[in-house]
Structure formats: C-alpha cells, structure tokens
Amino acid sequence: MNNKSPIVCHLICKVIDFFGDIGIAWRIAKQLNVDFNIEVHLLVDDLITTQRLIPSLKTSLKKQVIDGINIYHGDFSEDSKSLPPPPAFVFNLFNIDLPNLYKALIQSEKSKYIVIEYLSAEAWVDNFHLKPSIDPKSGLNKTFFYPGFTNQTGGLIREKGLFLRRKGFSQAKRNKVIQSLGGELGLYSISLFYYPTQKIEVFLDAIDRMEKPIQLFVPKYLFDLLKQKKNYQFLYIIPYPFLSHEDFDNLLWSCNLNFVRGEDSWIRALWAGKPFIWQPYIQENNIHYIKLKAFLRCYCESCDQEVSEILFKIHDDWLNNKFSDVLWRNFFKHQPLLEAFALKQSNKYFKEASFVESLVDYCSET
C-alpha cells in the first residue's frame, strides 16, 4: 500500500458487544482512508447499532458512502451470497466466520486476507503476531495481526493528528466541555464508563465517604440503570448522551480520572494522558483478570514502586467490587504523582508506530 494510488480493502465487522466492535472498526476505517488514502469498504451486519455512532447513516440502505467510507449492510451467515466480491486486501475484525462463497472468492482472487485480533498485553501476543494460519474447512490462508504494547506487535490504534489535537486542548476548551455536559468548573471530575454488572451503588457510597466534592459523568443508559437515585452529600452524578469519538476524547481529556472498559475506551484513556482504571471484558475462568495483570505489568514496568502498588491495588479493588475507603483516600492523595505518570506513559506510546501505520506497512511489503 502507498499514498500515491488508492488501494481498495474490505473491513469486516460483526457487532457483538454494544459499540466496541463497530467503534474500533470505524476508527480503523477512517484512519485507513484519511491518513493513508485507502479506499475502504466497511461491511457491517448491524446498521441500527452503527447508526448510534454514525448518526448520518441510513439503516434502510444496503450501501452508502459516509465521510469517504463505503458502508455495506453485510450478511455473514454461512450460505450468504450478498457480500460484494473481495478486493486486494480483506481485513477481518476479530476473526468472525465468513460466508463460504466469500471465502472461496478470497482464494480465487488471491486477496491478502488479514485477521485483526483483540488487544492484549499478554506475552504470547508477540509470538503470534504476523503468524499465518490455514482455515481447516476452506483451506483459506490468513495472517493474524495483533495490536499490542511492544514493537513485536502492530502497536496501538491512533490517528495521525491525535497528539497535536490533545496538545491544543486548552483549559478554555476543557471548561466548555464540562459546562456543556452540565458540570461545574473547579470540581474534581470523573468519567465513569463501566459494565452494568458492576456494583456501582456500593462504589458511589464509598466515594461519597471520602468527603471530597466530585462530579461523575455517567453514560445516560448506565445512569438509568442505577437502582438508587439518592442525594449524595459530596457527589454530583451527571448523565451524558451518546458521544461521538471526538466528543468522547474531549470528555476523557477534561476529567481528572477516567474509568473505562473493554478495548476502545481503554486505549482512548491511555491517549488522554490522565489517570485511568480499566475494566476488561468479563470472561470465564478469570481470563479477564489475567489480561488485566498482564497490562499492568507492562504499563507499570518503568514506574516507581509506589505508583505501581497503587495502580495494581486500585484495579483489583474495582474489578472485585471491594471499594476500600483507605485505598481510595490513598489514591486521591497521590493524584499529582499518578497524573505525571499517566502523561509520561501516554507520551511514550505516542512515539511508537500506530496500529494502522503498521498494518499499511505490512501490506505494502507483501
């Protein structure tokens, strides 16, 4: 691939978990198109969910173009014959199963077939990145492309102009964001994005006991699920509507602490350069706990012991619904230290190649 002549690719996305899948797909699609002049055809199965992220999308159309991206309503069932023929490059987000006819066309057209996998900081990822595999049913050759935190992986998803956009985010812009969402200037601000299974009412009670005036910005659908709409003495809970990618970044940049979950918001919190607490997607046999520990070991590798201990303990507290008053008082006490470390780590990862840049470079060499 190169920037001189447009290259055509399919980016395939099956919406499984709320907006995480299509959120990542939309970011990759925009970066391929805007940053690298690649003609992107996004094939997605759920236009209703996608419309929340892309408001101008029309759910009644089979095909449409938005922001330079060709968007198809795709049927990925085994016997489907509705997908357009594959171009030179096919990117399958999260390795979903594809229709038999489409897989046969990938082979006959000799398309480069790449599976974009989930993000993990586990050590084994380095060894599986760029490894080929043969589909046992179809005999289709595919290559696994892993995002990650080391230079042995594809890196992290990040658009080219993000660092400069964050650098230009002034105090005046922050004030505007806080006020537009109904918040007050000068208060300690938390963005609270969590899975509905979290015992959030117990957490709010614990934070209220800190006797620290705090405003918490919560997605409206999570706010609506709160069992107790009580009046807290020190907390101000503010629901916010569904945000665009850029507006969500602005919220993270405006807060003193960000709670995030899954994959997409997790990495946006890292790019925000603010202290954050990550809740991985809950999996059987505590696999999510293994992923969390792997990330924290990687993320805290170069920090001093005090910061490392705080981050490990506070994540354990959040993941296991413990909510220790002593631990949270210690966290707030060390806010300046945690802020300095978060910004340092964010700037460190900004120096590495981005995921889409690595993907384009790899395809250029094949």
N, C-alpha and C positions, 0 to 999 in steps of 0.2 A: 504494500500500500504506500501511496505517497500523496502529497498535496497538489501535484500538478494536474492529474487527471482523476476525476471521481471514480471511486471503486464502489461497487454495489454489494451490500450484505443484507442478510436476514438476521434479525434479532428476535428470538422466540421466547415468549414469556407466558407462563401459565400462572394465573392469580390464585394463590393458595392461602396466604396468610395476610389478611387485611390489605394494607397498601405497601408492604415491604417489598414484595416481588416486583410489582409494577413501578414502584418508586426507584428501585435500582435500575430496572430496565430503561426507564425514561431518562435517568441521568446518563447512562452509557450511550443511549441513542443520541442525545443532544451533544455529548462530547465528541462522539464519532463524526457527527455532521458539522458542528460549529468549529471544533478545534482541528479537525483533520480532513475536512471537505469530502467525507464519505457519504454516499447515498445509502440511507438507512431505511429498511422496510421492517417496521415493528409488527410482529404477528402476536396478537394477544387474544385470549379467549373470553375475557370478561370486560366488556366495554362500560358497564354500569359502574363498577369499582374504578376503572380507569378514568371515567369522567370526573370523579371527585378530584383527581389530581390534575386533569387537563379539562377545565370547565368548558372550553370551546368544542370539545369532542361531541359528535352527534352519534348517539347509540343506535340509530336506525340505519346507518350506512355500513356497508361491507368494507369500503375502502375510502380513505380520506387523507388529506395532507395537512398537517399542523406544524407550524414552526419549521418547515422544511423536512419533516419526518413523515414518511408514508406509513399510515397505520391501517392494518387489516384486522378484521374480526376473524380470528382463526378457530377452526375446529380441529383439535388434536387427537380425536378418537382414532382408534386403530385402523378403521376402514375409511377414514375421511379422504375425499378426493378434492377438497375445496381449496387447499393451500396453493398459492402461486408457485411456479417452478423455482427451485433454489438457484441463487446466483453464485458468484465465485466464492463467497465466504458465507458460512452459516454459523451463527453463534447461538447455542442452546443454553439459555439461562437456567442453571440448577438441574441440568440433565433430565428434563422431563421426557417421557416416551413420546415418540413421534409417529404419525401415520405411516403405514407400510409403503404406500406409494411414494410419499415424500422421501423416505429413507432410500428407496430404490433410485429415485431421481438424483439424490446427492451422489450416489455411486456412479451412475451413468454420466452425469455432468462433470464428475471429478471435482466437485466443490470441496473446498477446505472446510472441514467440519470440526468446530471447536466447542467444547463444553465449558462454560463459565461456572465455576463452583462457588460454594459458600465461603465466606471469610472465616478463617480460624488462625490463631497464633500457635497452634499445636506444632510440635517439632516435625511430625511426619509430613506436613504440608510441603516442606522444602523438597522432599524426595519424590512427591507425586506430581509436582508442577511440571507441565510440558510432557508428561508421560503419555504415550499412545495407548490405545485400547481398541479391541475389536468387539463389536456388538455380537453376542453369541447367536442371536436369532437371524440377523440380517447380514452379518459379516461386514458391517459398515465400520470403517476406520474413523476413530475420533481421537482428539487430543484434549487432555484436561488442562485447563488454565485456571490457576488458583490465585485469587488476591491474597495478600499477606503483608507481614510486617518486616520481612527481611528481603535482601537483594537476591535471594534464591527463589522468590515468588514474583507474581505480577504486580505487586505493590497495592496501593490503596486508591479507591475511586476519588478523583479530584479533578475538577475542571481547571483549565489553564489560568484563568483570571481570578481564582478564588483568593489567593494570598493578598493581592492588591485590593480586592474588594473588602476583605476583612481589615486590612490596614487603613482603609479610608472610612471605616465605620467609626464616626466621631461620637463624642458624648452627646452632642445635639441630636444625632440620629438615634442613639440609644433612648434618649428622653422621649423622642417622638414615638418610638416603638412601644415603650412602656405605657405612655399615655393613651395611645391608640387602642390598646387592649384593656383599658380601664384600670391600669395600675397607678400607683403613686410614686413620684420621684423620691429618691433618697432611702427607700426601704430595701432591705436585703431581699433579693429576688431569686426564686427557684422555678425552673420549668420542670414539671412533673409528668413524665410520659412513662407509663408502666403497663403491665399486663393486668387485666381485670381480676385475675385470681389473687392479686396481692392484697394483703390485709391492710389496706390503706387507711382505714379509720383509726386503727391502733397506732400506725405511724404518725398520723396527724396529732393524736393525743400526746405522743411522746415529744414531738417537735414543739407543741404548744407549751409544754412544761419547761422548755428552755428559757421562757420569758424573754424572748427576742422577737421584736416586731418583724414579721416575714410575710411577704406576699408570694403565693404559689399560683403559677399559671398552669391550668389543667385543661387538656382537650375536652370539649363540651360533652362528648359521648361518655367519657370516663366520669366527668362531673355528675352527669345524670344517673350514673350507677351508684354513686355514693349513698350508703344506707342512712347515714346521719348527717343532715344538713345543719349541724349545731353551730351556735355562735361561739367561736373560739376567742380567748382573751387576747392572744397575740398574733393569730394567723388571719390572713385575708386570702380566701380562696377565689380565684378568678377564672371562670371558664373561658376558653377561646375557641373560635370556629376553626374549621379545617383550613390549614395554611398551605400556600404554595411552597415550593422548595426554597425560594429566595426568602420568603417571609419567615419560614421556619429557622433558617440560618440566622436571620436578624433577631429572632427571639432568643436563640442559644447565645448569641453574642451579647445580648442585653442582660443576661442573668448571671448571678454570682455562682450558681450551682445548677447543673443540669442532670436530671435523671432520664436515662434513655434505655431503649430496649431493642432486641433483635439485631439487625445489621445496619440498615441505612442510617437511622438516627444516631447509632453508636459512633459511626465514623464522622458524621457531621459534628458531633460533640467534640471529638478529638480535634477536628479542624477549627473549632471555635476557640481553642486555647484557654478554656475555662475548666475548673474542676468539674468532673462528671462521675456519675455512678451508673454502671451498666448492668442491665438485667438481660442475660441471654435467654433465648427461646427455651422454654422448659421442655426437656426430653426425658425419656425413660432411663432408668439406671443411673441417674445423676450425671449423664453425659454433659449437660449444660454446666455443671459445676467444674468438670474437668476443663472445659473450654474457657471458663472464667479464670481459673487459676493459671492456665497457660498464657492468657493475655496479660494478666497482672504481672507475671514473672517477666514477660517480655517488656512491658511498658515501664516497669519499675527497675529494670536492670541497672540503670545508671544513677538512680536517685539514692539519697541517704537513707539510712535505716528507719529514721523517724517517719518520714513521708511514706515509705514502703509499708510500714506496720499500720499506719492509719488507713491507707487505701485498701489493704488486704482485709482489715477488720471491718471497715465500713461496708465493703461489698458483701462480706459474709453476713453482716447484720441485716442488710437489705434483702439478700437472697433468701435468708432463712426466717424473715419476719421476727427478728429479735427485738430491735429498736431499744438499745441500751441508752439510758439517759447520760451515763458517764461518757460513753463513746461519742455521742453526738455533741456533747459540750466540748470535748477534746477536738472534734473535727472543726467546729466553728472557731475555736481558739487558735487553730493553726491555719486559718483561711489564707493569710498572706503567703505562707510557705507553700500551700497547696496550689495557689494561683500561679506563683512563679514557676513551679514545676510543670504544671499543665501547659503553660505557654511555651516553656523550653522544649517539651516533648513534641508539641504541635509543630513548632518551627523546625525541629529535627526531621520529622516525617515530610515536611514540605520540601526538603532538599532532595528527597528520593524521587525517582520516576513514578508517575502516576500509573494507575492500572490500565487505563485506555491507551496511554502512550506506549506502555509495554506490549499491549495486545497488538497495536498497529505495527510496532517494530517487528514483532514476531511474524506477523502475516507478510510483512514486506520481504522477509528473508526466505519465505517458503515458495 
